[in-house]
Amino acid sequence: LAAIEAESWTLNEVIKNPTFWTFVFGRIISPAWGTGLILNMVSIFDELGHSAATAASNYALITIITAVMSIVFGVLVDRLRPGLVMTLQLAALIASMALATVMTTPFLLLLYALAFGIMMGGGGVFDGAVWVNLFGRAHQGSIRGFVSTALVTGTAIGPILFGLSFDLTGSYNTVLWVGIALSALGIIGALVMPQPERTVHNPAQ
């Protein structure tokens, strides 16, 4: 237990680390825009000429792909550095959002389901493994609680942004392109941020 404590970051240490905030930023984008896509799926599909039944069928396919990709990411997360894992997830989100503006054919619908499933499958695995790998086990309750609060905030804000985009412009394209830009920033940050290194350790914190 003493060894675990000595190797683990406290929440106070974590929130002072830029790498932590880079990953939090990347993780907020996925639930924010992912939830927006899910809650507005029927409307998005209708904009592109698809029925509600087609949207439901596509969502069913997404859930299957998500389950498979959770296994795949479970393997990758032990072999790739965290920045690459996040890059894969955000790249899949970018593909999902771009396809959501143009998916008018069955093939593009299939690609959308594949990209969305990859994005969904990667997020849960990232949260289940990377925070522990980066910051140790002793204080995961407080660290994961902080991260979860940020993700729930993103989940709440995303659908609002989708609604505003549609109300103000008559389309979801604006919010989708904003999401693409933010995801690209998240990828850049994930790729350039170094492995976090502790500079302060105070067991009394």
N, C-alpha and C positions, 0 to 999 in steps of 0.2 A: 504493500500500500504506500509506503514511503517513497518507493521508486516511481510509482504512478503519479503521486503528488508532485514530485520533483520535476518530472518531465511534462507536466500539464500547465497550460496557460490558464490564468484566471480571466473572468469576463473583463475586468478592468484593464488587463494587459491586451486582450484581444481587440477591444474597441479603439485602442490607440494604434493599431497596426493597419497600414494601407492595403495590404493584401487581403485582409479580412473584409474590408469595405468593398474592394473590387469584386470579390465573390458574392457578397450580399447584393450588390447592385445587379450582377448578372442573374442571380436567383430571383430577384424581385420581378424582373422583366418577364420571365417565363409564366408565372402564375397570373400576372396582370394581363398580358396579352393572350395567354392561353385561355383564361377564363372568359375574356371578352369574345374570343372566337367560338367557344363552346356555347355560351349563353345566347349568342346572336347567330348561331349556325344556320337555323332555318331562314332567317332574313338574308344572310349572306348568300346562301344557296339560291334563294329566290331572285336576288339581284342578278345572278348569273344564269337564270333561266331553268333552275332545277326545282323539283318539287320537295315538299316536306318529307315525303317517303324516301327520296334519294338522300336527303340530309341524314335521316335516321339510319339508313343502311350504311352510309359512310362512317357515321359515328360508331356503329357496331364494329366495323372493320378497324377503326382506330383503336378501340379497346383491345382487340386481339393483338394488334401490332405492339401496343404499349406493353402488354404482358410479355411478349417475346423479347422486346428490347430491354425490358428490365433485367432479364437474364443476361443478355449481351453486355449491358453496361455493368452488371455485377462482375463480369470477367474483366472488362476494360479498366474499371476503376482501380483494380489491383496492379495494373500494368502500365498505365499512363499517368503522367503527372496531372494534378487537379485542373490546371489551366487548359489542358487539351480536352479533358472530359467536358468542362464547361463550354469550350469552343464547339465541340460536336453538338451539344444540346442547343446552343444559341444559333448555330448554322442551320440546324433543322427547323428552329422557330422562324428564322428568316425565310427559309424555303416555304414554310407553311403560309406565312403572311403574303409573300409574293404570289404564290399560287392562288390564294384567296381572292386576288384581284382579277385573275384570268382563267380560272378552271372551268372552261365551258365544254370540255370533252371528257368521256369516261377515263381516258388515260391520265389526264391531268387530275381528275378526282382521285384516282388510285395513288398518284404521286403525293397528293395532299394528305391522304390518309397515312401513307408511309412516313412522310416528314413529320406530321403531327404526332404519330405514334412514337417516333424516335425521340422527339422533344419530351413527350410525357414520360416515357420510360426512363430517360436520363435523369430527370429532376429528383425523383424519390431516391434513387440509388446514390446520387451525389450527396444529398442531405444525410443519408444513412451512414455514409462512410467517410466522406472527405473532411468534415469538421473534426471527427475523431483523429483521423490521420494527421491533420495539420496541427491541432491544438491539444491533443491528449485527451484522456478519459475522465480525469478527476472532476472537472468543472463543466461537463457537457450539459448538465441540467440548465444552468444559467445561460450558457452560450447558445444552446439550441432553443431555449425559450426566447431569447432575444431575436434570433434568426426567424423563428416561427412567427413572432409578432410582425416582423418586417414583411414576411411572405403573405400573411393574412391581410396586411395593409395593401400590398400590391394587388391581391385578389379582389379587394373591395374597390380599388381605384380603377382598375382596368375596364370593367363593364361601364363605368360612368363615362370614361373617355370614349368608348365605342358609341354610347348613346349620344354624346355631344357631337361627335363626328357626323353621325347620321342626321341629327337634328339641324346642324348648322350648314352641312354641305349636301345632304341628300344621299350620301354614300359613306361606306366605311373605309374607303381608300386612304383618306388623310391619316386616320389613326393607324392604319396598317403600315404606311410608309414611315410614320414617326417611330413605330415599333421596330421597323427594320433598321432605322438609323441608330436607335438606342442599343439594339442587339449587336450591331457592328461595333459600337463603342465598347460594349461588354466583352466582345471577342478580343479586341485590341488590348484591353486591360488584362484579361485572363492570360494572354500570351506573353505580355511583357513583365508582369508582376513576378518578382522572385519568390522562392520559398520563404515563408515567414521565419524570422529568427528572433528569439527572445533577447531583449536587451536589459530587462528588469525582471527580477523575480523576488516577490515578497510574499512568503507563505502566510503572513497575517492578513492579506487582502481577502 
